[in-house]
Amino acid sequence: MKLFLCLIGLVLVVEGLPYFAFPERMKKWMLMIQETPDNQLRLIGFMSMCIGLIIVYFFRS
């Protein structure tokens, strides 16, 4: 459980970094995301999950 909570914390840091460093660009990206078709967003999300699972599988300790 301790490792899981540590991972959640790291995810929040990585997710929050662009908003902190580049708020103007993130607003533009959000507008672009709204214009992107749902199927394309689903595909990007699915591919991201697959890549994440592969990374976790190969680099777990």
C-alpha positions in Angstrom: 0.0 0.0 0.0 2.9 2.3 0.8 4.3 1.8 -2.7 0.9 2.4 -4.3 0.5 5.7 -2.4 4.0 6.8 -3.5 3.1 6.0 -7.1 -0.1 8.1 -6.9 1.9 11.0 -5.5 4.4 10.7 -8.3 1.6 10.7 -10.9 0.1 13.8 -9.4 3.5 15.6 -9.5 4.1 14.6 -13.2 0.5 15.5 -14.1 0.7 18.9 -12.4 4.1 20.0 -13.7 2.9 21.2 -17.1 0.1 23.2 -15.6 2.6 24.9 -13.2 5.3 25.5 -15.8 3.3 26.4 -18.9 -0.3 27.4 -17.9 -0.9 29.3 -21.2 0.2 26.4 -23.4 -2.0 24.0 -21.3 -5.1 26.2 -22.0 -4.3 26.0 -25.7 -3.9 22.2 -25.5 -7.2 21.9 -23.7 -9.0 23.7 -26.5 -7.3 21.4 -29.0 -8.4 18.3 -27.0 -12.0 19.5 -27.1 -11.8 19.5 -30.9 -10.3 16.0 -31.2 -12.7 13.2 -32.0 -13.7 10.9 -29.2 -12.4 7.8 -31.0 -8.9 9.3 -31.4 -8.8 10.3 -27.7 -9.8 6.7 -26.8 -7.1 5.3 -29.0 -4.5 7.6 -27.5 -5.6 6.7 -23.9 -5.6 3.0 -24.7 -2.1 3.2 -26.2 -0.8 5.1 -23.2 -2.2 2.5 -20.9 -0.6 -0.3 -22.9 2.8 1.5 -22.9 2.5 2.1 -19.2 1.8 -1.5 -18.5 4.7 -2.6 -20.6 7.0 -0.2 -18.7 5.8 -1.4 -15.3 6.1 -5.0 -16.4 9.7 -4.7 -17.5 11.0 -2.3 -14.9 9.3 -3.5 -11.7 11.7 -4.4 -8.9 
